Amino acid sequence: MSDDDAIVTRRHYRYIAEHTRGDDPFLSELKQAAEAEGIPKIWISPAQASLMQVVLKLHRAKQVIEVGTLAGYSAICMARALPPGGLVRTIELNPKHADFAEQWIAKSDVADKVKVLRGAGADVLKSIKTGSADACFLDADKENYPRYLDECLRILPVGGLVMADNAFAFGQLFDEVPSESGVAAVRRFNDYMAARKNVHAVMVGIGDGCWVGVKEA
Ligand SMILES: C[S@@+](CC[C@H](N)C(=O)[O-])C[C@H]1O[C@@H](n2cnc3c(N)ncnc32)[C@H](O)[C@@H]1O
């Protein structure tokens, strides 16, 4: 089979979802409550959450930085993959999203493992100490992904884990006239990531495409 024959269809995505752990009642309730408050349904899929949990466990991650909290869904999922004493610091610009996430994190089983940091991703990342995290997940405004990556690479040690969402640009990666405004920024970031000499990374075809990589020397 050549590379061109390896087609991943919507049917494959459904099949993957059907064969992966789904949300527990708490996460389903969180999503319903977020929708009721008018928070957009742009959280990662349960299959992507499982991918990230498995990768975090394999990496034995303890300290995670996330850019883009929204309702707290991915932060709670990641925190569940950490050992006792682990922490997800998740950065959110929108106060409504940060308030909602804090409220639901406090009610969750990982209340002591997630801290919401309020502010713009680029500013907050600058205030985070070098060497104080071993994994990161980028999932906020796409235009700033290259800056977020650079800051995270400063913070992470060699061997640190880098993950970034929406590598497939909201399903519009190959559209000539995309309707989503962030598509061009995602394409630029994908090229930027692929060209980095000190990150060994691959786009995984789960959810909307998730970059998974390791910082090299
Ligand atoms: C796609 S959502 C995050 C979804 C979340 N990671 C999940 O899967 O549950 C993107 C979030 O990034 C936030 N955001 C946008 N621009 C930002 C910025 N410059 N700094 C920090 N957060 C930002 C948005 O308010 C939104 O809540």
The ligand as an SDF file (V2000), in Angstrom:
LIG
                    3D

 27 29  0  0  0  0  0  0  0  0999 V2000
  -10.1170   25.6190   21.9800 C   0  0  0  0  0  0  0  0  0  0  0  0
  -10.3860   26.4130   23.5000 S   0  0  0  0  0  0  0  0  0  0  0  0
   -9.5360   25.3840   24.6290 C   0  0  0  0  0  0  0  0  0  0  0  0
  -10.1970   24.0280   24.8310 C   0  0  0  0  0  0  0  0  0  0  0  0
   -9.6580   23.2290   25.9990 C   0  0  0  0  0  0  0  0  0  0  0  0
   -8.2200   23.0520   25.8840 N   0  0  0  0  0  0  0  0  0  0  0  0
  -10.3220   21.8800   26.0490 C   0  0  0  0  0  0  0  0  0  0  0  0
  -10.0670   21.0730   25.1430 O   0  0  0  0  0  0  0  0  0  0  0  0
  -11.1050   21.6110   26.9850 O   0  0  0  0  0  0  0  0  0  0  0  0
   -9.3960   27.8340   23.4020 C   0  0  0  0  0  0  0  0  0  0  0  0
   -9.3780   28.7020   24.6520 C   0  0  0  0  0  0  0  0  0  0  0  0
   -8.2580   29.5960   24.5400 O   0  0  0  0  0  0  0  0  0  0  0  0
   -8.6300   30.8320   25.0810 C   0  0  0  0  0  0  0  0  0  0  0  0
   -7.7490   31.8720   24.5140 N   0  0  0  0  0  0  0  0  0  0  0  0
   -7.8500   32.5180   23.3280 C   0  0  0  0  0  0  0  0  0  0  0  0
   -6.8390   33.3760   23.1640 N   0  0  0  0  0  0  0  0  0  0  0  0
   -6.0650   33.2770   24.2530 C   0  0  0  0  0  0  0  0  0  0  0  0
   -4.8570   33.9000   24.6760 C   0  0  0  0  0  0  0  0  0  0  0  0
   -4.2500   34.8110   23.9230 N   0  0  0  0  0  0  0  0  0  0  0  0
   -4.3380   33.5480   25.8590 N   0  0  0  0  0  0  0  0  0  0  0  0
   -4.9380   32.6030   26.6510 C   0  0  0  0  0  0  0  0  0  0  0  0
   -6.0880   31.9810   26.3070 N   0  0  0  0  0  0  0  0  0  0  0  0
   -6.6420   32.3140   25.1310 C   0  0  0  0  0  0  0  0  0  0  0  0
  -10.0900   31.0000   24.6690 C   0  0  0  0  0  0  0  0  0  0  0  0
  -10.7470   31.9460   25.4860 O   0  0  0  0  0  0  0  0  0  0  0  0
  -10.6130   29.5720   24.8330 C   0  0  0  0  0  0  0  0  0  0  0  0
  -11.1450   29.4060   26.1140 O   0  0  0  0  0  0  0  0  0  0  0  0
  1  2  1  0
  2  3  1  0
  2 10  1  0
  3  4  1  0
  4  5  1  0
  5  6  1  0
  5  7  1  0
  7  8  2  0
  7  9  1  0
 10 11  1  0
 11 12  1  0
 11 26  1  0
 12 13  1  0
 13 14  1  0
 13 24  1  0
 14 15  1  0
 14 23  1  0
 15 16  2  0
 16 17  1  0
 17 18  1  0
 17 23  2  0
 18 19  1  0
 18 20  2  0
 20 21  1  0
 21 22  2  0
 22 23  1  0
 24 25  1  0
 24 26  1  0
 26 27  1  0
M  CHG  2   2   1   9  -1
M  END
$$$$
